[in-house]
Structure formats: C-alpha cells, structure tokens
Amino acid sequence: MYANRDLPITASHSDNAQADAKELRFLLKASNLSQRAAAKYLNVDERTMRSWCADDGKPPAPALRALEFRAAYPAGLVRMIESNERTINAIKDGRIAEIGYGPDAKVKCSVELERLKRFNEEHRALLRMDRAFHRRQEAMLGMNEQWLPRGSGLPTDDSLDEFDAADEEFRAAQAECDRIAKDIRAGKR
C-alpha cells in the first residue's frame, strides 16, 4: 500500500511521452528534487533528464518507480504525523473522551495520547533523518562535480561549508534516532 494516495500507484507504461513527462515532473515535485538532483539520483545525464521533462523522450519505467519510492516515504511519514496530530487534538479537545469500554476507558485515552505523542516524535525524527541524509548526499555530489575532469580540481569553500553544515545536520538527526532506538531497546518507549 502506498503512503500517499496522490502519488501514482505504478510507474507508467504508456506510449505517450507527454503523459510520462507530466508524471515525471509530478514525481520530481513530490520528491522535492530538482532536475539536476534527480539526474544524479537516477545516475543519468542532466540533458537526458531535461529532455524527459520537456516531452522530448520517454523516461524508462524503472526511473519512474525509483522516484515513486523517493516521494512516497517522506509523504507517508508526513501523513502519519498529521493523522496522529488530529487524533491528539481530538483527545485534548474532549472530542474523544474514552477509548473502549469499562471503568478504565479514560485511562486508555491518556495512554493512547502519550503513545501517539511518542509515535510522532519517532516519525519526526525519521523525517529529519531522511531530509538530512538527502541534503548531505546533494552536498557530496556538489563537491564531487568540482573534482577533475568536470571542475577545477578543488571544491569551493561554499561547497565545503554546505557539506559541513549538511553533515552536522545529519549527525544530529542520526543522534536523535539513535537515542530513540536506545530508549525502545531499553523498554522506555
């Protein structure tokens, strides 16, 4: 089951390059990727990606499937967080006062509230980790382009600074996920 119902269920197998280009542009937007970043992600030439997006060629189905996955994972986490937030707000507002039957229904409600808050903390940590990972990958690819034969041979200070910032963000997100995983293993969550 796909996490985001707005995303295509399967990669297109149509003979219509225009429909495939539209789907590709949609997936790029949903994945938060530029054409350049998507070309690097799929390991294709940037000119090839531009031609696919401009209806000049038909992207292969495996390329579309790879982008579907890239778009669906963070979208699924966002949807889970939003759904949990709606339930949390309903419990806090009193729209959901009891869960189940019996004398301990109110206790179950407070337990559910805390469980949903923990889940959202975990989902947000995974989302930050995913975003930080992709930012670091982009920074690394940007530095790699500056090595010979494509670039001048040395990365610029700006690209080194961006990589350092992206790496710091990634390490912080990773530490947060590690802390949560440690709590789970210890039975604290």
C-alpha positions as CSV (number, residue, x, y, z in Angstrom):
1,M,0.0,0.0,0.0
2,Y,1.4,3.4,-0.9
3,A,1.7,6.0,1.7
4,N,0.5,8.9,-0.4
5,R,-2.7,8.4,-2.4
6,D,-1.8,11.4,-4.6
7,L,1.2,9.5,-6.0
8,P,0.8,7.2,-9.0
9,I,0.3,3.6,-7.9
10,T,2.7,2.2,-10.5
11,A,5.1,3.6,-13.0
12,S,3.6,4.5,-16.3
13,H,3.9,2.0,-19.1
14,S,2.2,4.3,-21.7
15,D,3.4,5.0,-25.1
16,N,2.6,8.7,-24.5
17,A,5.8,10.6,-23.8
18,Q,3.8,13.7,-22.8
19,A,1.9,11.7,-20.0
20,D,5.2,10.3,-18.8
21,A,6.8,13.8,-18.7
22,K,3.9,15.1,-16.7
23,E,4.2,12.1,-14.3
24,L,8.0,12.7,-14.1
25,R,7.5,16.4,-13.3
26,F,4.9,15.5,-10.6
27,L,7.3,12.9,-9.0
28,L,10.1,15.4,-9.0
29,K,8.0,17.9,-7.2
30,A,6.7,15.3,-4.7
31,S,10.2,14.1,-4.1
32,N,11.4,17.7,-3.6
33,L,14.1,17.1,-6.3
34,S,15.4,19.4,-9.0
35,Q,16.0,18.0,-12.4
36,R,19.7,18.1,-11.7
37,A,19.3,16.3,-8.4
38,A,17.0,13.7,-9.9
39,A,19.5,13.1,-12.7
40,K,22.2,12.5,-10.1
41,Y,19.8,10.3,-8.0
42,L,19.0,8.2,-11.1
43,N,22.6,8.2,-12.4
44,V,21.6,9.7,-15.8
45,D,22.9,12.7,-17.6
46,E,21.3,16.0,-16.8
47,R,20.5,16.6,-20.5
48,T,18.6,13.3,-20.5
49,M,16.6,14.4,-17.5
50,R,15.8,17.7,-19.1
51,S,14.7,16.0,-22.3
52,W,12.4,13.6,-20.4
53,C,10.8,16.6,-18.5
54,A,10.4,18.5,-21.8
55,D,8.4,15.7,-23.5
56,D,11.4,15.0,-25.8
57,G,11.9,11.5,-24.7
58,K,10.2,8.8,-22.6
59,P,11.7,8.1,-19.2
60,P,12.1,4.3,-18.5
61,A,9.6,2.8,-16.0
62,P,12.4,1.9,-13.5
63,A,13.4,5.5,-13.3
64,L,9.8,6.5,-12.5
65,R,9.5,3.7,-9.9
66,A,12.7,4.9,-8.2
67,L,11.2,8.4,-7.9
68,E,7.9,7.0,-6.7
69,F,9.6,5.4,-3.8
70,R,11.7,8.5,-3.1
71,A,8.4,10.6,-3.0
72,A,6.3,8.1,-1.1
73,Y,8.5,7.5,2.0
74,P,8.6,11.1,3.4
75,A,5.0,11.7,2.3
76,G,3.9,8.6,4.2
77,L,5.7,9.9,7.4
78,V,4.0,13.3,7.0
79,R,0.6,11.7,6.6
80,M,1.1,9.6,9.7
81,I,2.2,12.6,11.7
82,E,-0.8,14.6,10.5
83,S,-3.2,11.8,11.3
84,N,-1.7,11.4,14.8
85,E,-1.9,15.1,15.4
86,R,-5.6,15.1,14.5
87,T,-6.2,12.3,17.0
88,I,-4.1,14.0,19.7
89,N,-6.1,17.3,19.2
90,A,-9.4,15.4,19.4
91,I,-8.4,13.8,22.7
92,K,-7.1,17.1,24.1
93,D,-10.3,18.9,23.0
94,G,-12.5,16.3,24.5
95,R,-14.0,15.1,21.2
96,I,-12.5,11.7,22.0
97,A,-13.2,11.2,25.7
98,E,-13.0,7.4,26.0
99,I,-11.4,4.6,24.2
100,G,-13.1,1.2,24.6
101,Y,-15.5,0.2,27.3
102,G,-15.4,-0.1,31.0
103,P,-14.1,1.8,34.0
104,D,-10.6,2.1,32.6
105,A,-11.6,3.8,29.3
106,K,-10.4,7.2,30.5
107,V,-7.0,5.7,31.4
108,K,-6.8,4.1,28.0
109,C,-7.4,7.5,26.5
110,S,-4.5,9.1,28.3
111,V,-2.3,6.1,27.5
112,E,-3.2,6.5,23.8
113,L,-2.4,10.2,23.9
114,E,1.1,9.5,25.2
115,R,1.6,6.7,22.7
116,L,0.6,8.9,19.8
117,K,3.0,11.7,21.0
118,R,5.8,9.1,21.2
119,F,5.0,7.9,17.7
120,N,5.0,11.4,16.3
121,E,8.4,12.1,17.9
122,E,9.7,8.9,16.3
123,H,8.2,9.8,12.9
124,R,9.5,13.4,13.0
125,A,13.0,12.0,13.8
126,L,12.9,9.7,10.8
127,L,11.7,12.5,8.6
128,R,14.5,14.8,9.8
129,M,17.0,11.9,9.2
130,D,15.7,11.4,5.7
131,R,15.9,15.1,4.8
132,A,19.3,15.4,6.4
133,F,20.6,12.4,4.5
134,H,19.4,13.7,1.2
135,R,20.8,17.2,1.9
136,R,24.2,15.6,2.7
137,Q,24.1,13.5,-0.4
138,E,23.4,16.6,-2.5
139,A,26.3,18.4,-0.9
140,M,28.6,15.5,-1.5
141,L,27.5,15.3,-5.2
142,G,28.1,19.0,-5.5
143,M,31.6,18.6,-4.2
144,N,32.3,15.6,-6.5
145,E,31.3,17.7,-9.5
146,Q,34.1,20.1,-8.7
147,W,36.9,17.5,-9.0
148,L,38.6,17.0,-12.3
149,P,37.7,16.4,-15.1
150,R,34.4,18.3,-14.7
151,G,35.6,21.0,-12.4
152,S,38.7,23.0,-11.5
153,G,40.0,20.2,-9.4
154,L,39.2,21.5,-5.9
155,P,35.9,22.1,-4.2
156,T,35.0,25.7,-3.4
157,D,34.7,27.0,0.1
158,D,31.0,27.3,-0.3
159,S,30.6,23.7,-1.3
160,L,32.8,22.6,1.6
161,D,30.8,24.8,4.0
162,E,27.5,23.3,2.7
163,F,28.8,19.8,3.1
164,D,30.0,20.6,6.7
165,A,26.6,22.1,7.6
166,A,24.7,19.2,6.0
167,D,26.9,16.6,7.7
168,E,26.4,18.3,11.1
169,E,22.6,18.3,10.5
170,F,22.8,14.6,9.5
171,R,24.8,13.7,12.6
172,A,22.3,15.5,14.9
173,A,19.4,13.7,13.2
174,Q,21.2,10.4,13.5
175,A,22.0,11.0,17.2
176,E,18.3,11.7,17.8
177,C,17.2,8.5,16.0
178,D,19.9,6.6,18.0
179,R,18.6,8.0,21.3
180,I,15.0,6.9,20.4
181,A,16.2,3.5,19.3
182,K,18.1,3.1,22.6
183,D,15.0,4.0,24.6
184,I,13.0,1.5,22.6
185,R,15.5,-1.3,23.3
186,A,15.6,-0.4,27.0
187,G,11.8,-0.7,27.1
188,K,11.3,3.0,28.0
189,R,9.1,3.7,25.0
